[in-house]
Amino acid sequence: MTCHWQEPNTPGLGKQMVKDRYPILLIIAYVLSRLYWWGRGITFDGYGIGGMGEPTHLMQAYPFELMRSPLWLETLWYGHAQPPLFSLFLKICQFQPMIVHIVYLFMGLAVVIAIRSILLTLHTGDTVAFLVALLWIFLPSTILYESTIIYTYPICCMLVLSAWMLQRNHLPLFSLTVCCIAMTRSMMHPFVWLLPVLLIGWYKNERVAR
């Protein structure tokens, strides 16, 4: 697999500086856009979790009264309605929407950089990679799911990051991320990932043998 920094035609100093400036511009655009939407009243929807009132039950997580009880480990172990990782994530965050939102924001920022890196490897060009990553930042669906305490956004982020890890040949991190995806949403069953992982392992062994 050829990475973009291994290309034989190395750009000049001016082009290299422009290319290195793109990640900084993406980070600035991401931060400013989130501050703008926050100023416009777009806040994180925590469904009442961590508030004074009774929280709305999330179908993606186990009942909060069970997760707050001393038997929360038994709930995760014996539960069958949902995979356990999202409920465990909320438990680690102490069911505080602000903490969840901060994690979502950092995941979103990592995905923006990963999208640009993936596209550069596909030889789409610096400008195209930058514009596609910029489009991700401003998509209304990105803003919506980033501001909602359900597992749709972290699943999407982990899918993109797993592709980035595979592109960089970080197979242990790729396998770990895929396992996290399978343990977060029930439709991401482990068997769905079994064949691709086996094919990747076979391909890597073939390259080593050569």
N, C-alpha and C positions, 0 to 999 in steps of 0.2 A: 504494500500500500504506500503510495507516494504522498507525502505531506507537502503543504504549500511552501514550507521553508526549505524543502529539498530540491526545488526546481533549479535547473541548470542556469536559466536566464535570470540572474539576480538583478532586481531593479536598481536604478541609481539612487543616490542619497536623497534627492528630493522626493521621489516616489516612495522610498522607504519611510521617510518621515510622515508623509501623508497616510500611508498604510498604518503606521503605528499610532497615528492620531485618531483613527476610527474608533477603537475601543473606548478611548476617553470621551469622544463625542457621544457614543452610545450611552455611557454611564451618566453623562450630564443630561442627555435627553430623557433618560429613564427617571432620574431624580426630579428634574423640573416638572415632568409630566405628572408624576405622582403628587407633587406639591400643588400643582395646578388643580387637579381633580379633588384633592383634599380641601382646597380653598373654595371649590364649587359645591362642597357639601357631600361629596362621595366618600362615605365612611365604611368601615368594615362591618359587615353584617354577621354578628356572632350568634344570632338566633336566641338571644337572652342568656347565653352561657356566661357565667361569671358575674351576672348582674344580681340585683336584689330580688327580682321576681323569680317565678318558676321558669326554668329554661324550657324551650321547645325541644322535644325529643328529635334527634337526628336519626334517620333510618340508616345512615352510613356508619353509625357508632352504637355501641352497647349503651343501655340505660345509664344515665349519669349517677343515679343513686347506687347502682351496683359498682360502678368504677370508682366511686368515692368511698366505698365500704372497705373494710379490711380484707374482703374476699375478692378484690379486683383481679388478682392473679388467677384465681380459679375461674373467674368470668372469662378472661381471655383464653384460658386453656381449654375450657369445656364449651365455650360458645361456638355456635354453628351458623348463626344468621349472617355474620359478616366476618371477613378475615380480620385478624386482631390488630394490625399495625396502626391503622388510623385511630382506633380507640386508645392504643398505647401512646401515640403521639399527643393526643389531647390530654392524657393523664400526665405526661412529662411536662406539658405546658401549663399544668395546674388549671386547665379549663379556662384560661385567660385569653380572651379574643385578641388583646394587644400583642401578646407573645406569638400567637399563631400568625397574626398579620405580619409581624416582623420577619418570621421565618419564610412566609410566602413571598415577601418582597425580596429577600436575599436569593431565594430560589429563582424568582423571575429575572433578577439581574444576572445570575449565572447562566440562565437559559439564553438571554440575549447575546452574551459573549459566545456561548456554544453554537448558536445558530450561525453566527458570522464565521466561526472557525470551520464548521462543517461545510458551508458553502464555498469557502476558500479552497478546501481540499478537493471539491468537485470542479475547480477551475472556472467558477462563474465570474470571477473578477472582483476586485475590491469594492467597486462602487455598487455592484448588484448585491453583494453580500451585506454591505452596510445598509442599503435601502430595505432589503428583506427583514433584517434584524430591527430596523427602525419601524417597519410596518407592524411587526409583532408588538412593539411597545405601545403603539397607538390603537391597536385593534379594540373595538368595544367589548368583544368577548373576553379578551385578556383582562381588561379592567374589571369586568363583571365577576369572573371566576376568581380573580386575585383578591376580590373584596368579599368573598363568601366563604364561610367556614364549612365547606364540603371538600371531599377528596378529589374532585375533578381537576383542580389546578395542580396539586402536587403530582398526580398521576401523569398529567401532560408534561410537566417539567421533568419528571424522572424518565419519561420516554425519550425526550430530546437529549437529556444528559447521558442516557445509556448509549444513544447513537454516537455522541461525542466521544465517550470512553472507548467504544468499539473502534472508532476511527483512529484514535490514538493508541490502539492496541493495549489498553489497560484492561485486560480480561478479568482479573480479580475484581476490580471496581465495577466492571460491566455486569459480572455475575451477581455481585451484591445488590446492585441497583435493580436488576431484573427480579431478584428474589423479593426485594421490597415492594415492587410493583405487584407481584403475584400475591403478596400478603396484605395488600391494601385494598384491592378491589376484586370481588369474586369473579368477574368475567375475565380477569387476567389470570386464568388457571395455569398452574405450573406446566401442564402438558402442552399448552399453547407455545411455550418457550423451549420445550424439550428439543424439538427437531432443529431449530436455528442454533441452539447452543452446541448440540452434537456436531452440526455441520461446521461451525466455527472451530471447534476443537480438532476435527479431522483436517480442516484446511491448514490450521497452524502446524499440526504434526507433519503434514505433507511438505510444508515449506521448510521445516527444520530438517527433514530427511534429505531434502535436496541440497 
